């Protein structure tokens, strides 16, 4: 099992969350909520208004999201779903655990007594330079006040 941190359309209540619930894709178990230890730019970009985490640690905000424990089948599905490694890259980041609901394991304690966990995250592999200048968000909601409506895959 691997821990995956989702920050965009895969979160609960968001347009693509159903793929995590579909057992034919593998197993994904909600573990809790958290945010990145380091700040990252989370932008809404492209013609379909997709939330994208730019791999620029130290810039932007600590990004809020959800932690899932996934099996190998789901991890491979998510790689394909996210267009990894062409559109997104899967890397490990440290996540501060805000709420933990996982039943069988607990996050490791860091020296600062902050509960942190290593998780895979999908960040944007390549992007136009102007995306760095888009507004940075700390928490994505497809129906947020940003007014940039996500265009679901089935409508493209």
N, C-alpha and C positions, 0 to 999 in steps of 0.2 A: 504494500500500500504506500502511496505517496501523498503528501499534502500539497494541495493546489490552492492558491489565493486568487479569487475572482473579484474584479472591481467594476465590471461593466454590465453588459447585457446578459451575463450568466447568473447574476445575483438573483435572489428570490424577488418576485414581483416584476422582473424585467423580461423583455421579449424572448430571450433565448434560454431562460432558466429550465424550460421543459427538457432540454437535451440532457441535463444532469439527472433528471427523474426517470428517463427512459432506460429501463434495464437492458434493452438490446444493445445499448452503447457501452455497457459495463456498469460498475457499481460506483456511486458517489454518495458519501455520507456527510451531511452538514456537521461541522465540528464547532464552529463558533464564528465570532466577528473579530476583526482586527484592523490594524493599519500598518503601512510600511514603516520600518524604523527610520529609513532615510526618506527625504522628500524626493518626489518624481513629478515631472510634468504629465498630468492627465489632461488630454485635450479631446475635443469632439471635432473630428476632421473627415474630409473626403466627401464625395457626392452623396454618400448614404448616412452621413452624420454618425460615424462609428466612434465609440470611445476608444482612445488609444493611449497607452502608457508609453511615453518616450523613454528609451533607456538612457537617461541622463541623470544618474543619481546625484543628489545634492542640489537639484533645481526643483522648483515647484512646491508641492505640498506633500505632507504625509497622507497617503491615499487610503481611504476607508474601503473595506470590502469584506468578503466572507471566505472562510477556510473550509475546504472539503478534503476528506480522505478519499482517494480514488484508487481503484485497482488498475492493473496494467492495461486491461482492455479499454477502460475509460480514458486513461492517459493517452493511448494511441488514438482513440476517437477524437479527443480534444486537440491533439497535434494536427490532425486532418481538418477539423472544424475551424481551427484558428489559422490554417494555412502555414503551418510551421514546417520548414524554417524560412519560407519565402516572404510571407506577409508579416508574420510574428516570429519571435524567437522565444524559446522556453528557457528561462534562467532561474536560478535560486536567489531569493531575497529573504531577509529577516523581517518577520512580522511581529508586531506587538499585539498580544492577545488581549482583547477588550472583554469578551464574553466567551467562555469555554463550555461547550455542551457535549464534548466528546466523551464517550463512555469508557473506552479501554486504555486511553493513554492521556498523559498530561503534558503541557508544554514545558520545556526546560527553563529553569530559572537562570537568569543572567546575573552577572556580578552586581548590577544596579538594582536587583530584586524585581526587575520588570520581567514579566513572563513573555518570552519570545519563542518563536518557532521558525525553522527554515521551511520555506514553501517554494514550490515552483510558481512562476508567474509568466504570463504571456505579454511581452512588450513588443513594440513596433520595431521591426528589424531595420527598415529603411523608410525614409519619409522626406517629403519636400522641406527644404530649409525654413520656409515660412511657417511651418507648423509650430516651431519653437516660439513664435510670437503670438500664437492663439491664446485665448484665456485659459488659465490653469484651474482645474477643479480638484477638490479633495474628496468628493463623493458623487458618483454618477447616478443619475436617475433619468431614464429615457423621457419622462414627462416633466422634467425639471424646468425651472424658471429660465434656463438658458434659451428655451424656445427652439432648439435644434432637434427636431423629431427624427428618431432612428427609423431608417427605411429597412423593414425586415427582408430577409433573404428571399422569401417567397414572392415579394413584390418587385424584385429587381429584374 
